[in-house]
Amino acid sequence: SSSRSPSLSSGINAEYGDTTLLRRIICHNVAKMLITYIPCFLVLVCIVAGQDTYNDFNNNNNNDFNNNNNNNNNYDDNNPYRQIEQMEATLSRLLEEMSELKEEVKEDNKKLRQDMYTVLTALVAGQQNFQQSSNNFQQTNFQNPFQQDLLDMIKGEGDLEEDVREMVEDVTRYQEEYREDMKEQQQYRYNMENYFREMQYQQDMLRAQVDYIANMTTARRDEIRLISQHKLAWQNFTTNEANYPDFAVDGIFTLSTDEAVNPVAVSGSLNTRNQVLMVDLGATFKIHTVKIWNRLSDRQGDAIGVYVYANHTLLGAMVEVKKMYSFRASDEVYSSNVYMKQSLESGLTALEIQVFGCGPYQQQGEPHN
C-alpha cells in the first residue's frame, strides 16, 4: 500500500510515526510472552528446588533428629523450611509484579488496539481513495501494452509476481533495444560524418575545378582570337548566284587569282548603291581588329568608298586599293556583328573578312555565362 499510495503512508507516518508503532507492537509481544511463560518457569523452579530440599531433608532426618530437637528453638537461615518460606515470599512478590505488569500490558494493549483501529480506519479511507483513483485510471484509453499490464497489476488481476517479472523483462528488453538503437544511431552518425567529410572533400575538389575552369574561361574570354570564321554572313544582293556571302568567312584566302579555288563574295554591280555585306558574330564580343582581304583578280577598285562598322561604331574606310585592310577598334567597342557598306555607286566584294576580339559578354563589359 505504501508503494501504491505514497500520500496515505506519509500521512500515517506523520501522525503516529513508524518507530512508535513498532515499539508498541514489540512491547506487547514481549509482555504477552512474559505473562505466559515466566510464572510457569518460576513454579517449575520452585517445585524442583522444593523436591531437592525435601529429599535432602529425609536423607538426613535420622542422623540429625537428635540435633534438630536440641536446636529446635534456634534454627538459622540454612534451615530448608526457611528457604521454602523465602522462595514462597519471592514467588508471591514476583506474582504481584507480574500482575502489575499484566495490568500495564492490558492498558498498552487497549491503547494499541485504539491506535490500530485508527490506523485501519485511515487505511480503509486510503483504500477507498486508491480504488477511486484506480477506477479513474481504468477509464483511460490505453494504447501501450505496458500501460495495460500496469493497470491490470493495480486492479489485482493476474499474478502480481508474474506481472512484475514480465514488466522487468519488458524493461530489460526495452533497454537492450534502446542500446541497440543507440549503437545504430552512433554508427549512422559516424557514417554521416564520413559522408559529410567526403562530400566536403568532393565539394572542395569541385570548387577547385570550377575555379580552374572559370580561370581558363576568363583567360579564354580575354584572349584575342578570330571570332568570325564560319559565322553567319548576309549580303543584300548576290551576283551571278555564285558569289555567296559565306565565302567571306570560309577561312580560304590565298594569293591565287583563280576564284574557283579562292572564292569571293560579291554584292551588287557597278551601278548599284548601298551594298552591304554583314557577318553575325552570334554574341556580343569586344572588338579588337577587323581585317578585310581584297579581291585579287579584277574589280579590286570596288573596295574604294567602303565603310567598316561594328554595330553602329565606324571602324574605318577604304580609300585606296590594297590587298588587305586592317582596322583597329578602340578599347571599348562591343558588338555582335561587323559589316561593310559601299557608299559609292559600285558593287561590293571581299575575299575574306576576319574579325578578332574577345568574349563573349552578356552586355557591354559583362561576361557571358
PyMOL commands that set and color helices and strands:
alter all, ss='L'
color gray80, all
select helices_A, chain A and resi 6-15+18-59+61-70+72-74+80-138+145-155+160-222+239-241+245-249+300-303
alter helices_A, ss='H'
color red, helices_A
select strands_A, chain A and resi 225-226+232-235+265-267+276-293+306-310+313-317+324-328+334-342+348-350+352-363+366-367
alter strands_A, ss='S'
color yellow, strands_A
deselect
rebuild
show_as cartoon
